[in-house]
Amino acid sequence: MRSHSIKLELLRNDDFEIFFQVRAKALMELIGKAMGKNLSLELIEDTGRC
């Protein structure tokens, strides 16, 4: 689960919205590291594409 950026405690809380937000942030950080860039979900939310 860790390798997929899934936190078990968030799944157990049965709160999809929080789970999704935390996982999206973790995935963006991984993508940013791979690209050598500082990515932010705020930029995506501002464009209405997320």
SULSUL-V316183 format. One record per run of one state. SS is the DSSP state (H for helix, E for strand, L for the rest). FROM is the first residue (numbers start at 1). LEN is the number of residues. If there is no record, write none. Layout:
BEGIN
ss:SS from:FROM len:LEN
ss:SS from:FROM len:LEN
END
This chain:
BEGIN
ss:L from:1 len:1
ss:H from:2 len:3
ss:L from:5 len:3
ss:H from:8 len:5
ss:L from:13 len:3
ss:H from:16 len:20
ss:L from:36 len:5
ss:H from:41 len:7
ss:L from:48 len:3
END
